[in-house]
Amino acid sequence: MRRLAWVGVALCVVVFGLGGAKGLFWPPGVTAANFNRIRVGRTEIEVDGSFGSQASACGLLTDEANPDARSRRIGFIGIWAGKAGAAYIRFGLDGRVTRADRFEPTTAGAGGR
């Protein structure tokens, strides 16, 4: 029985250790690497977790292709900005990713190195 308890303790250490190590291997922040991990179907909260913050701006998406339905909302776009760049993610009305639109890296100013 005592051996089983130690196996349980070891298993907990491994599971929680790997969970904590995730932050070491994939630190949150608006980076190209974290942008590339965004998948269709993820929620806005999951995307916030990947980037380490909430979107700095949001905008509604409407059906521009159909002139009779221009006022019809089809989703929204979230913009996350950080030191490494800005990420643009599209969401459906259900709050799930429909497309990881683009990542624009921050460029050094003129004369910057």
C-alpha positions as CSV (number, residue, x, y, z in Angstrom):
1,M,0.0,0.0,0.0
2,R,2.8,2.3,0.8
3,R,4.4,1.7,-2.6
4,L,1.2,2.6,-4.3
5,A,1.1,5.9,-2.4
6,W,4.6,6.7,-3.6
7,V,3.6,5.9,-7.2
8,G,0.7,8.3,-6.9
9,V,3.0,11.0,-5.5
10,A,5.5,10.5,-8.3
11,L,2.7,10.6,-10.9
12,C,1.4,13.9,-9.5
13,V,4.9,15.4,-9.5
14,V,5.4,14.4,-13.2
15,V,2.0,15.7,-14.3
16,F,2.2,19.0,-12.5
17,G,5.9,19.4,-13.4
18,L,5.1,19.1,-17.1
19,G,2.2,21.5,-16.8
20,G,4.5,24.1,-15.2
21,A,7.2,23.4,-17.7
22,K,4.9,24.4,-20.6
23,G,5.5,28.1,-19.6
24,L,9.2,27.5,-19.9
25,F,9.1,26.1,-23.4
26,W,6.2,28.3,-24.7
27,P,6.2,31.5,-22.7
28,P,3.1,33.6,-23.3
29,G,3.5,36.8,-25.4
30,V,2.7,38.1,-28.8
31,T,5.3,36.3,-30.9
32,A,5.3,34.6,-34.3
33,A,5.8,31.2,-32.6
34,N,2.7,31.7,-30.4
35,F,0.7,33.0,-33.4
36,N,1.6,29.8,-35.3
37,R,0.2,27.7,-32.5
38,I,-3.3,29.3,-32.9
39,R,-5.7,26.8,-34.4
40,V,-9.2,27.1,-35.8
41,G,-11.8,26.3,-33.2
42,R,-9.9,27.8,-30.2
43,T,-11.8,30.2,-28.0
44,E,-10.9,33.8,-27.4
45,I,-9.9,32.9,-23.8
46,E,-7.5,30.3,-25.1
47,V,-6.0,32.8,-27.5
48,D,-5.7,35.3,-24.6
49,G,-3.8,32.6,-22.7
50,S,-1.4,32.0,-25.6
51,F,-0.6,35.7,-25.9
52,G,-0.6,36.4,-22.2
53,S,-3.2,39.2,-22.4
54,Q,-6.5,40.2,-23.8
55,A,-6.9,41.7,-27.2
56,S,-5.8,45.3,-27.3
57,A,-8.5,46.1,-30.0
58,C,-11.5,44.4,-31.6
59,G,-13.7,45.1,-34.6
60,L,-16.8,43.6,-36.1
61,L,-16.7,41.7,-39.4
62,T,-19.6,42.2,-41.8
63,D,-20.6,40.4,-45.0
64,E,-19.1,42.9,-47.5
65,A,-19.3,40.4,-50.4
66,N,-23.1,40.5,-50.3
67,P,-24.4,44.1,-50.8
68,D,-27.8,43.2,-49.4
69,A,-26.3,41.9,-46.2
70,R,-23.6,44.5,-45.4
71,S,-25.0,45.2,-42.0
72,R,-25.1,41.4,-41.1
73,R,-22.3,40.6,-38.6
74,I,-20.4,37.5,-39.4
75,G,-17.8,37.7,-36.6
76,F,-15.1,39.9,-35.1
77,I,-11.4,40.4,-35.3
78,G,-9.1,40.6,-32.3
79,I,-5.7,42.3,-32.4
80,W,-3.0,41.5,-29.9
81,A,0.0,43.8,-29.8
82,G,3.4,43.2,-28.1
83,K,7.1,44.0,-28.3
84,A,7.6,41.3,-31.0
85,G,4.7,42.4,-33.2
86,A,0.9,42.3,-33.7
87,A,-1.4,39.3,-34.3
88,Y,-4.7,39.5,-36.1
89,I,-7.1,36.7,-35.3
90,R,-10.6,36.3,-36.8
91,F,-13.5,34.8,-34.7
92,G,-17.0,33.7,-35.6
93,L,-20.1,34.8,-33.7
94,D,-19.6,31.8,-31.4
95,G,-16.3,33.3,-30.2
96,R,-14.1,30.6,-31.8
97,V,-11.2,31.2,-34.1
98,T,-12.1,31.0,-37.8
99,R,-8.7,32.1,-39.1
100,A,-5.4,33.3,-37.7
101,D,-5.2,36.2,-40.1
102,R,-1.6,37.5,-39.9
103,F,1.3,38.4,-37.7
104,E,3.1,41.6,-38.4
105,P,6.6,41.7,-36.7
106,T,7.7,44.9,-35.1
107,T,10.4,46.6,-37.3
108,A,13.3,48.6,-35.9
109,G,13.0,52.3,-36.5
110,A,15.3,54.1,-38.9
111,G,18.8,53.8,-37.4
112,G,17.7,51.1,-35.0
113,R,19.8,47.9,-34.7
